[in-house]
Amino acid sequence: MISFHTVATSTAESAVIQVENTVEKNKLVPDAACVNYLITEDAEPGLDLVDVVEKHGGNCPGDPETQPRLFSVYVDQKTKQMISDKDDPVEGDFTLLVPDK
């Protein structure tokens, strides 16, 4: 699990930072402090998968033994273009996700 604001040292870290910044800037979750980002490198050829999941425990409500997935984001390793199922995580319909600027 990676969740921080730093300079990326790998493609995977870069993908997580890009998704995290976009999620926070676009307010895609009610409380950015209560989510984690799980990376699967090369989930598809040339694509990293970042799952945005609930974080429980501490100041975040919910069972600390669980981390339900909220939505997923695929990040193209070369172009950095993102697609996400944020609008339909149940069906998994992916649409373009514009990065923060």
C-alpha positions in Angstrom: 0.0 0.0 0.0 1.3 3.4 -0.9 -0.3 6.7 0.1 1.9 9.8 0.2 2.9 13.0 -1.5 6.5 12.7 -2.7 8.5 12.4 -5.8 7.9 9.1 -7.5 10.8 6.7 -7.8 9.0 4.1 -10.0 6.2 4.0 -12.6 3.9 2.3 -10.0 4.6 5.0 -7.4 3.9 7.6 -10.0 0.6 6.0 -10.9 -0.5 6.0 -7.2 0.5 9.6 -6.7 -1.3 10.6 -9.9 -4.5 8.8 -8.8 -4.3 10.1 -5.2 -3.9 13.7 -6.4 -6.8 13.4 -8.8 -9.0 11.7 -6.2 -8.3 14.5 -3.7 -8.5 17.4 -6.1 -11.7 16.3 -7.7 -13.2 15.2 -4.3 -14.1 11.7 -5.6 -14.4 10.4 -2.0 -16.0 12.0 1.0 -12.9 11.9 3.2 -9.5 11.5 1.5 -7.9 10.6 4.8 -10.1 7.5 5.0 -8.9 5.8 1.8 -5.9 3.8 0.7 -4.5 3.1 -2.7 -3.5 -0.5 -3.7 -1.4 -0.9 -6.8 -1.2 -3.9 -9.1 1.7 -3.3 -11.5 1.1 -4.4 -15.1 -2.4 -5.6 -14.3 -2.8 -5.4 -18.1 0.1 -5.0 -20.5 1.3 -1.4 -20.2 -1.3 -0.6 -17.5 -1.0 -0.3 -13.8 -4.2 -0.8 -11.7 -4.9 1.3 -8.6 -7.7 0.2 -6.4 -9.2 3.0 -4.2 -10.3 1.3 -1.0 -11.9 2.4 2.3 -9.5 2.7 5.2 -11.0 1.8 8.6 -9.7 2.4 12.1 -8.4 5.4 14.0 -10.5 8.4 12.9 -12.0 6.4 10.0 -15.3 4.5 10.7 -15.8 0.8 9.9 -14.3 -2.6 10.7 -10.5 -2.2 10.6 -10.3 -5.8 9.3 -11.9 -4.8 6.0 -11.0 -2.5 3.1 -13.9 -2.4 0.7 -13.1 -1.3 -2.8 -14.7 2.0 -3.8 -13.5 2.0 -7.4 -10.5 1.3 -9.6 -8.3 3.3 -11.9 -6.1 2.0 -14.8 -3.1 4.2 -15.5 -1.3 3.9 -18.9 2.4 3.6 -18.1 3.5 5.7 -21.1 0.8 8.3 -21.6 -0.4 8.5 -18.0 -4.0 8.5 -19.3 -6.4 7.2 -16.7 -9.7 5.3 -17.0 -11.9 4.6 -14.0 -15.1 2.8 -12.9 -15.8 5.5 -10.3 -19.2 6.2 -11.7 -20.2 2.5 -11.9 -17.9 0.3 -9.7 -20.5 -2.6 -9.6 -20.7 -3.1 -13.4 -17.1 -2.0 -13.9 -17.9 0.4 -16.7 -14.7 2.4 -17.3 -14.6 6.0 -18.5 -11.9 8.6 -18.9 -10.6 10.2 -15.7 -9.0 13.6 -16.2 -5.9 14.1 -14.0 -5.5 17.0 -11.7 -3.6 19.9 -13.2 
